[in-house]
Structures are given as structure tokens and as C-alpha cells.
Amino acid sequence: MFTKSLKSASKLDKAITLSIAAMLGMNLFVLAQQMQADPLVQIAQQAPAARQA
């Protein structure tokens, strides 16, 4: 069903679809980067005794 509508889509429709897909992919990439903890945050979350050892 989706392939039929994609075949009949104009070049502009295909470009818009590709642009939206690329934007979503980039958003997912940036979100994954932000979910990695910052080293300073990791140090702050360690127990004080572990930092002195």
C-alpha cells in the first residue's frame, strides 16, 4: 500500500519524505549523544570514599 503511494508521488513529495526521514534520523542521533552521561556528572555521582581511593 505504501509502495503504491510512493510510486505515484511527485519528486517534491519524495524530497519532502526524504527530508523528514533525514531530520528524524539526525534528531535520534543527537538524542543518543545527549543520553550518554557527562564525565563530570559521573564523577559527582561516585561515592566520596571511592574518589579518595
C-alpha positions as CSV (number, residue, x, y, z in Angstrom):
1,M,0.0,0.0,0.0
2,F,2.8,2.4,1.0
3,T,4.8,1.5,-2.1
4,K,1.9,2.2,-4.4
5,S,1.5,5.7,-3.0
6,L,5.3,6.3,-3.1
7,K,5.4,5.3,-6.8
8,S,2.7,7.8,-7.7
9,A,4.3,10.6,-5.5
10,S,5.9,13.5,-7.3
11,K,9.5,14.4,-7.0
12,L,8.6,17.1,-4.5
13,D,6.7,14.6,-2.3
14,K,9.7,12.2,-2.4
15,A,12.1,15.0,-1.5
16,I,9.9,16.1,1.4
17,T,9.7,12.5,2.7
18,L,13.4,12.1,2.4
19,S,14.0,15.4,4.2
20,I,11.7,14.4,7.1
21,A,13.4,11.0,7.4
22,A,16.8,12.6,7.5
23,M,15.6,15.1,10.1
24,L,14.2,12.3,12.3
25,G,17.5,10.4,11.9
26,M,19.5,13.4,13.0
27,N,17.2,14.0,16.0
28,L,17.7,10.4,17.1
29,F,21.5,10.7,16.7
30,V,21.6,13.9,18.8
31,L,19.3,12.4,21.4
32,A,21.6,9.3,21.7
33,Q,24.6,11.6,22.2
34,Q,22.8,13.5,24.9
35,M,21.8,10.4,26.8
36,Q,25.5,9.5,27.4
37,A,26.4,10.8,30.8
38,D,28.9,13.6,31.0
39,P,32.2,12.6,32.7
40,L,31.8,15.4,35.3
41,V,28.3,14.0,36.2
42,Q,29.7,10.5,36.6
43,I,32.5,11.8,39.0
44,A,29.9,13.8,41.0
45,Q,27.7,10.7,41.4
46,Q,30.5,8.5,42.8
47,A,30.7,7.9,46.5
48,P,33.2,10.2,48.3
49,A,35.2,7.2,49.6
50,A,35.6,5.8,46.1
51,R,37.0,9.2,44.9
52,Q,39.7,9.2,47.6
53,A,40.9,5.7,46.9
